[in-house]
């Protein structure tokens, strides 16, 4: 995308949208490489997403075994202008299990606490809960029909945002 002003507006839109959401959908891979869909509360970090997951939960175990995952953060159905084109951001991510004694762990727990309150500190005190940092590897931002954008790079808004122009096409009769 050549228009830096438009790219900055889209970056701001994406961050505002992400900040307005409290949960994400998470697709992780089990030990056989099969996808597993779930959800989790999240908080934003500097160019990353933090999630606090239990070992009891399938997705928590999956991320410890395989760092490849995908997230979807989507507009609430009740707020959508149309159910067929809900605002959403999805990312392919790399998950990193953060060690409890690291500064990044403290930062992630603090971000989650700011977004979700005291429950985070209670959960973080349990030995089966682990903090993961999800780093984007690229993604998409969709804001309506025909208004989809590719997010390239390892940040929440990418190093570049490009409009996808290969839109819907009518079905051809045989």
N, C-alpha and C positions, 0 to 999 in steps of 0.2 A: 504494500500500500504506500503510495508516494505522498499522500496528504498527511503530513505530520500532525496537523491540527485535528483531523478526523481520528487519526490513530490515538492521540492523547485523549480525546473525548470517549472513544471506545474503551481505552484502558481504565479511565475513571468510572465509566458505566459498569464495567466488569467488577472492579473492586467494590463499588457501592452495592451492587447486587450480591456479591459474595458476603459482604459484611451484614447484609440484611437477613441472611439465612442462618439457621441454627443447626441443621443436620445435613448430612450428605448421604448419598447412596454409594456403597462401596462394593466393588467386584474384585474379589481376590481369587487366587488359584489354590486348589487343594494339592496334596502330595502327588496325585495322579494327573495334575494339570487341568482338572475340571473347574470351570468357573463357579463361584459361590457368591450370590448377591445378598447384601445386607444393608444396614444403615448405621450411622453413628453420629453423635454430636461432634462438632468440630470447632476449631478456632483458627484464625489466620495468623501466620508468623511472617517473617520477612521472606517473601517469595516461596512460602511453603504453607502447608496445612498440617495442623496437629490433631491427632485423635488419640484418645485414651481407651484401650481395649483390654478386655479380660482374656486370660488363657482359656477360660471356660467357653467363651464364644468362638465359633468356628473361624470367623474372620481374624481374630487375634492370633490363633495358632497358624493360620495360613500365612499371614504376613511375616511371621518369624521364619517360616520355611522358604518363602518365595517373595522377593521384594517387588515383583511385578504386580501392578494392580491398576484399577481404573476407578475414578470417582465421577459422580454426576451430582450436581447441585442444581436444583430445579425449583421454579416458581410454584407456589402452592396452587392447587387446582381451583380453590375458591377465589383466588385473586386473578386468575388467568382470563384474558379477553376471549380466548378460544382454547379448548382443551387440546387441540391438534397442534398448537404452536406455542406451548409454554416457554417462557424465557428459561434458558438453561446454559450452564457451562459444564463441559466435561473435560477431563484430563486423563491421559495415561500418566501414571506416577511411578516413582521408585520409592519404596517404603524403607525407612531406616528406623530400627529399634534403638531408641535412645537410652543410654545408661543413666540410672537414677542419680548418680553422683556428678553428672555433667552439667555445665552451665546451660546448655541448650535444653536439657530436661527441665530445669527450673524455669526457663523462659517459656517453654511450651505449657507447663502446668499453670503458670501465671496467666498466659493468654486464655487458656480454657476457663480458668477461674473468673476472669473479667467478663467472659461471655455467658458462663453458665452457673456461676455462684459457688457457694460452699460445698455442694455435693462433690465437686471435683477434688477438693482436698480430702474428703472422706474416702473417695474411691482410690486416690493415689496412695493412701496409707495401706491399702490391701495388697498383699504380696502377689496376687494373680493379675493385677492390672499393670499394663505396660504402655508407655507413651511411644507413639510412632510419629515420625516426621515424614510427610508425603511431599515429595518434590516433583513438580510438574515436568513432564518430558514433551509437552505439546498438548494441544486440545482444540476445542471448538466453543464458540460463543454463538448461540442462536437467540435472536430476539423477536422473530416473527417469520412468517412465510417469506421466502426469498431474501431474508436478511440474516445470513449465516456467515461466520467469520472463522478462519483458521488461525489458531494461536500457535506460533512457532517459537520454540525456545524453552528454557528451563526456569521460567518465572510464571507467576500467576497471570500476567498479561502478555507474556512473550516478548521476544526481541522484535517481533513483527506481528502484525495482525493484518490478514489479507481476506478480502471479501471472496466468498465462494460464489462462482458465477455459473456453475453447472446445475441449474435449477430443474424443477419438475418438468416432465415432458408428457404430452398426451399419449395415451395408448394407441397404437396403430392396429387397426382391424386386419384380420387375415383374409 
